[in-house]
Amino acid sequence: MKKIIRQAIKSPDPALADLLNRIGQGDKSIPVHGLEGAAKSFLMALLHRQTPGPLLIITTTEKEAKQCCRDLSFFSGAGKAFLYPPWEVVSTDLFAWQREVELSRSEVLCRLLVEEPVMVVVPVKALLQKVAPKKILAAYIRPVAIGDFVDRDEWVLQLLQGGYHRVSLVEGKGEFAVRGHVVDLFPPMATQPLRLEFVGDEIESIRQFDPVSQRSKKEVVEFLLTPAREIVMTADRQSLGIQHIKARANDLGLSRLLRDRLAERMANGLTMSINPLLLPLFYDDTEQPGFLLDYFSPEGLLIFDDTMAIGRSREGLENEIDRLLMKAHQEERFYLEREAHYWTGDVLTETTASCQSLHFDNLALGIDPDGVAFNISSDTGVKSGLQVQDDAGEILFPLAERIREWIRDAYQVFFLCSGSGGRQRMVQLCEAYQLPYDLLPVDQPFLESLSLSTGQGGLGICEGRISGGLVYEALRLVLISDEEIYGQKIAIRRARPTREGYFLKSFGELREGNYVVHKEHGIGLYRGLQKIAVESIENDFLLIEYLDQDKLYIPVDRLDQIQRYLGPEGAAPRIDRLGGTSWETVKERVKKSIRDVAEELMAVYAAREVMDRQSFSPPDRLYNEFCAVFEYEETPDQARAIEDIHLDMSRTKPMDRLICGDAGFGKTEVALRASFRAVMESKQVVILVPTTILAEQHYQTFSRRFRDYPVRVEVLNRFRTKAEQAKIVEGINRGTVDIIVGTHRLLQKDIQFKDLGLVVIDEEQRFGVTHKEKLKKLRTLVDVLTLSATPIPRTLHLSLVGIRDLSIINTPPEDRQPIKTYVIEFNEDIIKEAIHGELDRQGQVFFLHDRVRSIYSMARFIEKLVPRARVAVLHGQMKSAEIE
């Protein structure tokens, strides 16, 4: 079968013309020689422009696949090349959390299903892994358009079955959120998340929105709903998987307890990521797992990048899987045979034989007479040329001369720069050597900027990164990456900014080029340590450079005069002029800002002192009944703190009291009784806490204590859906919510309390001054009760100088054991003994681990150490539903 080849580029390489001709004639297997590095990707991009179908590029390793995909994206533009990553198979456990891999694989499969002419780069490991049957994913995909009628309940179930995760705020692919008549959704194939507005069951509008600001953008008419994972987990498929799990467990001779545990986990794991080794469990004889090539169009073209290396890699992968499964067998764990989830090399060879394919080999030119030999060099001569300097010692002069020669010979030369900074640097280099250049548009694909028909040479500068330069003699094309000139850039993960101490303790903390701040002279650049002799006495000085290269030398014994500049990451501060007035102006502006804040704080507290509010009614019978249900007898300090609050609330001056006490000393009960008095006066009460978990704990406590009274208690946290939150906020604004527990969410602008009477702030040191003062500004006469075990110095100072009142609960409840802290080496026997001791007294154990990536390993260790303990894992990266 012949392929339809688009009109070839003008002035082609004879080898390229021969290759296109053979592809058009339908030759099944075509060897290609003489390519390496970025030259392979460049040829692939050219072929993609000339052939109508998709390209499937098979590489040896995932690292090579990522590099190839990056090169192709540069040449052809974003949205043309996609990586099909392999599952990382490191365990035979039932669930394996690989969300990014899951989303990427499902996106590629769906793009191939809808026959997009894309380039897919796949490591041989991913190619050998079995995939979902084509008909199952095809049945899930459907267009969704404005005017469609959708049963939202059924649609939510469909999204969950397709692997979408329900969240409160959609920020990433594969997520959705429901807020009343609005549904936010981010399908894997979409470039932006979508916001669907319903009128009844009819879709009234579909708009893209910004995942950062959550603001709606342009309207779209329709989109394609695709699954967010390879398996569509319907109820029937889940039941089938449970049946197969039990049958396989029996075949392996596993215990009934383990078999039932696996089945139970599967029954409760609808939204979990299934271990790819176990995907065959969910299909019957009529729908067996398929091959990636099943999704591949007959018009497509297979490209094997280094055929011999791919064969060797395939053998190593099979051995790796067999080793993992042998270990699972020895440890009597659940597993499936390799043939259930991996294709053998023979099947791969047999299947690819029916496809048209190119085989790139790193062999000498012309070694195979049936092959197509290219003459594309990856050696631009830049590195060797830089070693030859001119008489003036200008190291880049040979490169500039070589570029002039290329241009005279009608070559098109392109500098590829990493980012805008590299682009600007290359512009300066060209101007310094008087090289004429053109700046290519940043967002335009390279091949669209390339013009091979002019017959004139030129120099272009564009942003982008490829794996190396190339010289394509036949097309008179030269690509030079800035890494060839300045050295390879090592991509590193950006570290989180950390707050350091204000003043330096040793000059060893400084590095040349750091911005520093001098108390008297302002911001400058640290230029290193200098030895200077003054009257025959040599001493060390820190050199600080200011504007116009003015220099300041500071003796090392005056190190306390400077500190490292702390500011927004990536933002360069303005350097001051030595002896100028700019630094003094900045200092005066900061001092004025501090005075303004101080005056604002004093104004708030002064207003509270001079203005009166109606006092609360004295405690009555209902209050006494409320106190009577308290499970414990009040400690003397606790009773004193309660009495102090009674006096404060009985006055006409607003209360502002700090309750200090250790954990478990009864501060919450004090807040409960103050809240009861406020609510009985038809006032609203806010319980402000720093964490979601603490908010949930307080919500349960307040709900339990107020359940026998006509008091509505609500909580605002991430466990509540957007619709629930909106309903609660409406109740707060209307005054139908009496007590609201929450975190910083309570400080947002959409919350307007109808009649706020009391604010309880728990763990005040975890909040900023701005947050707390914002609440106080809501009502100048609001009563404030602060609970803290470790108050910050500013809060304690306000109490000590009399601006705020202070109550201390220093007496533990009766029978409460004092807290004991031990610092010891890790010891299994001590851990086992401590856990058994706590379990014997019907208590709970919280085992804190310092790394999320190894927390499950530690949980498994505890399970083995103390078999009778029920172990659960909780960490901050878990979804809200999992935490709940």
N, C-alpha and C positions, 0 to 999 in steps of 0.2 A: 504494500500500500504506500503510495506516495504522499508526502506531506506537502502542504501548501506553504511555500516559503515567501515571506514578504520581500519586497524589492531590496536587494542587497545595498549596502553602503557603497558610495562611490569611491573610486581609487582603492579597491580592496587588495588585501594580500592574496596572492594566488593560492596559498594554502587555505586561507579562509574561504575563498570562493569554491575551492575543491570540496571543503568540508560541508559547506551549505548545499552544494550540489548533491553530495552523497546522502545527506540527510533528506533532501527533497525526493531522492529516488527510493528512499525507504530501506537503505542498507541497515541490517540488524545490529551488527557490532563493528564499530569503527575505532581502531587504535589511534591515539593522538600522542605525539611526542614533542619534545622541545619546550615544554612549559614548566614553570616553577613559580612559587610565591604568588604575588598578586597578578601575574600574567594569566594564571588559570582563571581567576575570578573575572578578569577583564574579558577573556574570551567567552566565559559563561554568560556575562551580561550582554555581550554582542549577540550571542546565539538567542538569548531570550527575546531580544528585540526583533529578530528575524523569523522566529518560529511562533506559531499560534498557541501552542499548548504549554503546560507547565513544565518546569525542569525539576528533577529530583536528583540532588547531588549527594552522593554517598562518600563520607570521609572515614578515616580510620579511627579518630578519637573525637571526643566532644570539644576539646580545646581547638582542634583544627576546624571543626564545624562552626564554632563561634567566630573564629577569625575569618573564615570564608564568608559567613553571613554578614559580617561587618563590611568586608570589602564589596560584596554585592550591593549592599544598601547604599554605599557611597556611589558606586557606578550607576545604579539604576534608580536610586531614590528610595525614600521610606515607603513601607507598605508593599514592596515588591519581593523582598526576600524574608523568609521566616525560618527560624531554627525549630526543628522537631527534636526535643531533648529526650534522652533515655530516662527511664525510671532508675533511680538509685536503689538497687536491691541489696539491702544489708541485713535483712531479717525476714523471718517467715511469720511474723506476727500478723494478726488479722487486719489491723489498720496500720497505715503508713502515711504520715502527714507530709505530702509533697505537693502543696497547693500550686506553687508557681509552675512546676512541671505539668501538673494536671491541666491547668488552664492553657498552657502553651500547646500541649499535644491536642487538646480538644479543638482549639482554634485552627490549627493546621488541618486537622481531619475535616472540619466543616468547610474550610476554604477549598479543599480539594473536592469535597462533595458537591459544592455549588459551581464547580468547574471554573474557578478563578485561575487565570494564567499566571500563577505565582512561581517563584523559585523557592523550593524547600530544601534545606540543608539538613541531612540526617546522619548522625554517626552510625556505624554498622551495628553497634549495640542496640540502638533504638529501632533499627530496621528489623532486627531479629525478634524483637518483642512483639507478641501477639496483641491485636487490638480488637475493639468491639466490632461485631458484625456490621457491615455497611448499612444494611437495611434498618437496623435499630436506630442509629443516629439520624439516618435520612427521615425516618418516621417522626422524629422529634422536631426537626427543623420546620419552621413555618413563618411566613411573612405576617407582620402585625402592622396594621395601618389605621389611620384616623377614620373613625366611623365603624370600626369593628365592634362587635358585641362579645364581651368576655365575662364569664362567671369568675369573679375575682377570687373566691374561695378555691375553686378548682384550679385557677391559674397559679395561686400561691403553692398549692400542692404540686403542680407540674414543675414549678421552678425548683422546689426542694428535691423532687425526684431527678431533675436534671443536674443536680450538683450545685445549685446556687445557695449561698449562705444568707440567711436573713439577718440584717444588722439594723441598727438605729440610724446610721448615717452611711450612705453609699460613697465609698472612696476608691475602691479597687474593682477590677474585673471579677465577675462571678458573684457579685453581691446584689441584694435587693432589699428595699425597705418599703413598708406600707404605712401611710399616714392618712387615715380617713379615705378621701376620694383620690388621693395622690399615691402613685406607685413609682418609686425610683428603681432603676434597673441598669446594670452594666454588663451587657452581653460580651463574651470574649472577642467577637469580631468587630465590635464597635470601637471607634476612636475616642468617643466621649460617652459618659453615662447619659441615660435617657430618663426623662420625667414624663410620666403618663398621667393625664388628668381625666377622671371618669365623671360622667353624668349617669348615675345608675350603673348599668353594665356596659354603657357605650363609651368608647375612647373618644374624648372630645378634642384632645390635643396631645402632641408628642413633641417634646423639646429636648435639645441637648442642654446639659448644665455643667458648670465648672465644679469638679470634685473638691476643690480647695475652698472656694467661697460659697459653694452650693447655690449659686445664682443661675437662673435659667438663661439660655442663649438662644440660638436660632431654632426655628421650628423645622421638623422633618416630617415628611408625609408617611413614611413607613420604614420599618427596619426588619431585620431577619433575627428571629429568636432561635438561638442555637444552644445546645447543652454546654454546661461548664465543667464537664468531666466526661470520660469515655464511656461510663456506664450510666444508663438511665434506670435508677433504682425504684421501679414500681413495686407495689405490694406483692404481686405475683413473683416478680424476680427475686425479691427478698426472701420469700418463702422457699423458692427453688434453691437459693443459696444455702439456706438453713438445712434443707434436706440433704444437699450434697455434702455439707460440712459433717453432718452426723454420719453419713454413709462412709465418707473418707476416714473419719476418726475411727470407725469400727474396723475398717480395712487395716489401719495402722496399729490397731490393738491398743489405742489410748484409753485411759480410764473414763468411766462414765461421768465423773465429776468434771474432767477437763472438756469432754465433749459437750456437756450441758452448758458449761461456762462460755465456750466458743459460740454456741447457738444463741445464748442470751445476749452476748455482746453484739452479735450480728442483728438480732431483733431490735436492739436499742441504738444501732449505729447508722440510721438512715442518712444522716448528713455527713458522716465521716468519710475520709479518704480510704478506699479499700486498698490493701496491699496488692500491687500489680501481679504478684505471684499467684494470687488467689482469684483473679478475675474469671478464669474459666468455670468457677463454681456456679456462676449465675446464668449459664446458658445450657440448654438441653441439646439433644442430638440434632434438632432441626436448625439450630442457629449457633454454630461453633465459632469461636474467636477467629478473626480474620488476619489478613496480611496488610501492611501499609499500602502495598501496590494494588490492593483491591480498590482503593480510593483514587488511584491514579488514572488520569484520562488516557485513552489510546493515542491521543494526539501528543502526549507528553514525551519527554526525552530523559532517559537515565544517563547520569554521568558518574562514573566510578573514578574517584580521585586516588590514584596509586593503587591499582588492582592487587598487586602482590601484598602490599602492607595490609590491605583490607582482609585478605585471606588469613594472614597470620593473626590479626587482631580477633577475628572470628573464633579461631581455635582457643585463644586465651580466654575469651568470654565464656565459652562453654565449660572450660575447666573451672573457672571461678564460680559459676552457678552450681556445678556438681559438688564443689567443696562446701558451699553453704548448705546444700540439701543433705549432704552426708553428716554434717555437724548436727542439723536438726533431727536426723534419724537417730543419731547416737544419744541425743539428749531427750528423746521421746517427745518431740514437739510436733505440732501439726505442720504438714507441708504437702505440696503437690510435686509430681515428677517434672523434670525439666521440659519434657516434650509437651506438657500441658500449657505452658506459657511462653516457650521459646521455640522458634522455628530452627530446624537444623540447617547446616550449610548446604546440604543436597537440595532441600526444598528451595532455598534462596537461589541457588544456581538454576534450578529448573524453572522457577517462576520468572526470573529476570531474563531468561533466554527468549521469552516471547515478546520482550519489549525492545524497542530501538534504544541502543546504548552507545555511549562514548567511553573509552577506557584510556584515562590519562596515565601515562607511565613515565617515571623519571629515568628515562633511558637516553642514550646518545641519539643524535639526529639521524634519521634514515635507517634505523636498525631493522624496522619492519617494513618491507616493501608494500604491504597492504595498508599501512597506516598513513596518517597525514602529519607531516613534519612542519612545525612552526619554528621561526627564528625570532623569538622574543627573549631578550636577555633581562635578567633581574639585576645585573650589575650596571649601574648608571655611570660608574667611574667616579662618583662624588667622593667616596671615602678615600680612595687612593689619590685622587687629585688634590685633596686638602692637605696631603702630606708634602706637597711641593709648593713652597712659598716663593713669592716674588722677592725682589731685592729689598723692597720696603718692609718685608715681614708681614704683609697683609695676607692672612691665611685663606681668605675667601676669594682672593684675586683669581686663582686658577679656575675656580668654579664659574666666576663671572665671565671669564674669557671663553670657557667651554660653552656656556649658554649662548654667547654671541655667535659662536661657530654654528651651533645647532640652528639658530634663527636664520643665519645666512644661507644655510642648506635647506631652508623651508620646513624645518621641524617645528611642531607645536610643542612647547615645553610648559609644563604645569608644576608649580610648587604646591604641595599639599600641606596645609598647616593645621596644627592641633588647636582649635579654638580661636577666638578673636584675638587673644594675646599673641599667639604664634603668627597669625595673619598680619597683625600690625608690625611685628618684628621683621617679617619677611618684606613688607613694604619698605621699611627703613633700610633694609639691606640692599634692595634693588635701587632705591634712590641714591644710596651711598656710592654704588658702582655705576650709576647712570644707565640702568637697564630699563628700557620701556616695558610697561606691564599693563595688563587689564585685570580688574577685580571681577571675579565671577560671582553671580548672585548666590547668597548663602543657601537658600532653600531649593535651588535648582539642581536636579540630578546631573552628575558629571557628563553622562552621555548626551544629554540634551544641550549641554554647553559646548560639546565637541563638534568642530566643523572640519572635516577632512577633505573637503573639496575645493578649498580656496587656493591651494598651492602656495600659500604664503606662510612664512614662519611667524612665530609670536610667542610671548610669555604671558601665562595666566597664573593668577594666585587665587586659590580657593581653600575653603575650610573642609577638613576631612582627614581621616586616618585610614591607611591601608597597610598591609603587612610588609610592604617594601616597594621600592621604586622599580621601574621597568623602562626598557628601550625597545620600541616596536619599530624596527627599521622599515618594514614594508609600508606601514601607515604613517611613517615619519612622526612618531609620537614619543614623547619622553615624559615620564612622571617621576618627580623627585619629592620624597617626603622630608619634612623638616627633621625627622628623627635620624635620617642619614647624615644631616649636617651637624645637628646639636647632640646626637646620641638618643638612644631609645628611652622613652618615658615609661616609667613603671607605674601602672595604675594601682593606686592604693585606696582602701576604703577610708573615707573621711572620718576622722575620729570625732567623737562628741566633744564640744567645747567644755572645758573644765574651769571652774573658778579657782584662781590661785590666790595666795596670800597677797596683801596689798604691798607690803614692803619687802624688798629682797633681803635675804639673809646672807647671801654670798654671791659674788659676781659670776660664779659657775652656773647660775640659773639663766644667765643671759647668753644669747647667741648673736653673732654679727648680723645686722640687718633688722633686729627687733626694734620696735618702737618703744621708747621709754618716756617717762614724764618726770621732769625735774620740778621741784617745789617752786622754784623762783623763775625758771626760764621756759617752762612748758614742754611741749612734745618735740622730740628729736629722734634721730636714728642712732642706735648704738653701733659703733664702728670698730669695736675691739679694744683690747688691752694694750697700752703703750708703755714702754719704759723710757722715762725722761730723766736726765741728770740736771739737777738744779744746785748750783754752787758745789759741784763735785759730789753731790749726794744723789744717787740714783733711786728712783721710786716708781711705783706702778700707778698709772692713771687710766681711767676709763674715758674713751674718746666718744663724745656725743656730737653728731653733726646736725646743724640746724639749716634753715633756709639760706640759699645762696652759698652753701658749703662753708658757712661759719662753723668754727669748731670750739668745743668747750672741753677742757681736760679736768676731770674730777679725781682727786686722790681716793684710793680705795678705802681709806678710813672715813671718807664722807659718803659711803655707800647708802646711808639712810636718807640721803637727799633725793634719791630717785626711786622709781618703782616702774615695773613693766606696765605698758599701756594695755588696758583691758577694754575691748569694744566689740562691736558686732563682727562675727566671723566673716573674713573676706573683704571687709571694708577698711580702706587705708585712711588714716586720719590726716588732717592738715598739719604740716610741720610748721612750727612757730619760727619767727625771726628772732635771733639772739639780740636782746636789748630792745625788742619791739614792744608794742602795747597790746598785742592780740591776746597773750596769755593772761594779762591782768584783766582784760575785758571778760574773758571766759570765767575767771575766778569770781569776779563780781557778779556775773550772771548766775553762777551756781549758788553763791551765797544768798542772792536775792531769792532764788527758788527755794532754798532751805528755809529762809525766813518766812516765805509765803506759806509753806507747808506747816511750819510751827504755828504761825498765826491762825491758820485755818483750824488746826487741832485745838488750840486754846479757845478759839471762838466757839467751837462746838461744845467744849466742856463748860465754858463760861455761860453759854446760852442755857445749858442744862441746869446750871446753878441758879440763874436769875429767873427762869421761867417756871411756872407751876403747871402741874397737871392734876387731874382729879385723882385722889387716892383710891386705892383698891379697898373693897369692903373687907372687914375683918373676917378671919376664918369662921366658918359656920359648921353646921352639922354635916353637910355634904363633904366638906373638906376633911372633917374628922373621920368620916367613913372611908374616904379615899386613903387616908393615912393608915387606917387600921388594917388594910389588906396588905401592907408591906410585910414581906416574909420575915424580916429580921428586926431586931430591936435596935433603935438608933444608938449610935455611939455618942459619947458626950460631945465630941467635936462636931459630929454631924448635926446633933440637936442644936448646938450653938450656931452653926452656919444657917440652919433653917430659921432660927429665931432672928438672926441678922437680916435675912431676906424678908421676913414678915415685917420688921420695922421699916426696911427700905420701901416696901410696897405700900405701907400704910401712910408714908409721908407724901407730900405733894411734890417733892423733888424726884426727878427720874433716877432710877437705880442704875448704878454702874459698879458692879461688884465682881471681884476675882475670887474664885474658889480654888484653892490649891490643895491637892491631895493625891496620894499615890493611887495607882491603878487598884480598883477593888475596894477602895475606902468609902464608897457611897456618894460620890459626886452626882451621879445620874439621878439618884433619889431626890436630892436637893432640887435639881432642875425639874423633876416631875411635879414636885409640890408647888414650885413657883409657877409652872405652866398651868396647873389646875386652877390656881387663883386667877390667873390672867384669862383663861378660857371662860370661867364662870362669870366674868365681867364682859363677855361677848367680844373679847380681844383675840386677835390672831397671834400665834406663837410660831417663831421660826427656830428650828434646831439646825445650826450650821456646823457641818463636820468636814474634815479634810479628805476622807476616802469613801468610796462606794460601799465597801464592806462595813465600815463603821456606821454609815447611814442606814444600811439594812438592819444592823443590830439594834440601833436606836428605834427604828421604825417598829420592829417586833416588840421591843420593850414598851414603847408608848402605846401601841395598839392593844397590847395585853392589859395594861393598867387602866386604859380608858374604855375598854369594851363594854362596860356596864353603864356608861354615861353617853348622853347624846352629843358626842364629840367626834368629829370626822378627822381622822389622822391619815395623812398621805405622805408619800416619799417620792422624790424626784431623783432618779439615778438611771444608769444605763440598762438596768433590768426592765425598765418600762419602755414600751414602744413609743414611737413618735405620736401616735394617736392618743395613747394614754397620757403622755406628758402634756399634750395640748389640752386635754380635758381637765387635768389637774391644775394647769396654769389658769384656765378659765375659772375654775372654782376658787382659786386664790384671789383672783381679781374681783370676783363677785362676792367674796366673803363667805362662801359655803364650806371652805376648808378651814378648820380651826387650828390644826397643828400640822405644820409641813416640815419634814426632815429632808435635808439634801446637802449637796456639796456646792461648789462655786456656781452651779446652774441657777441657784436662787438669786444670784446677783445680776443676772442678765436683765436687759431693758424691758423685755416683754412681761416681766412680773411686776405688777402694781398692787400692793397690798391694800385692801379696803380699809382695814382698821388694825394696824400692827401695834401690838402692845408689849411684846417681850421678844428679845433676841437672845438665844442661848448659843454661845460659841464654844464648841468642844475642841480641845487641843489647839489653842490659839496660836502656838508657835509655828504651826504648819501653814498659817495664812499670812499674807502680806498686809501691811498697814492700809493700802489702798482698798483692799477687799473689805476689811472691817469698818473702815471709816465710811465706805459707801453705804453700808447698811445703816449706820448711825444717821447719815444724812437723809435717809428715807423719812424719818420722823425725828425731829429734834428732841421730842419728849419720849422717845422709845426707851423702855427699860432694857438694860444689857446685863447679862449674866455670863461670865466667862469661866469655863472649866479648864483646868490645866494641871498636869502633873509636873511639868517643867516649864514654867513661864519664861518667856524671853526677857532679857534684862530691861528693855524699854517698858514692857508691861509692868514688871515688878517695880521699876522705878516710879511709874505713875502712881502705883499703889502706895509706895513708901512715902512719897511726898504729899499724899493726901488727895490727889486728883481722883483716884479710884479707891474704892473700899476693898478691904482684903479680909477673907475668911480662910482659915487654915484647918483642914481635916487631917490631923496627925495621928489619930487613933484607929488602928485596924479593927474590922469587925471581930466579934468574938469567934474564937476557934480558927481564925484566919492565920495560916502559917506564913511566917516571914519569907520574903524572896531570898533564895540562896543562889549565888552565881559561882560557877566553877570554871576555870580555864585550864583545860587538860588536853593532852594529845588524843587523837582519834583512837578509840578503843572499843572494839566490838562488844566485849563483855560488859563494860560500863553502860553502853547504850542499851544493850539487851536488858540489863538489870533495871535501869531507869524506866524503860517502857513497861516492863512487867509490873513494876511497883505502881505505876500510875493506872494501869489497867485493873489491877487488883482492887483499887479504891474506886472503881467505876468512873475514872476520869478520862480526859482526852490528852493526847500528846500532839504538840505542834513541832514538827521537825523542819527546821529552816535550812534550805540548801542555797548555795550562792550562785548556781548557774542553771539557767533554764535548759540549756542543751544537754545537761546530764542529769536532770532532775528525775527522769523516769528510771534511769539506772539506779539512782539512790533509792527510789521507791521500791524497786524490785529487790534491792539489797535488804531493805527493812522487812519486806514480806518473807524473805528467806530466813532472816534473823529471828523474827517473831511471827511464826505462822498463824497464831491465833488473832493477830491484829488485823483489822480491816484498814487497809491503806488507801487513801485517796490523794490525788495530786492537784494542787492549785497554784497557778502562777499568772502573772500579768499579761501574758501573751494569749491566754485562752479566750475564746468567745464568751460573751455574756451568758448565753444559754448553757454553756458547759459549766461556768462558775456557779450559776444558779442551781 
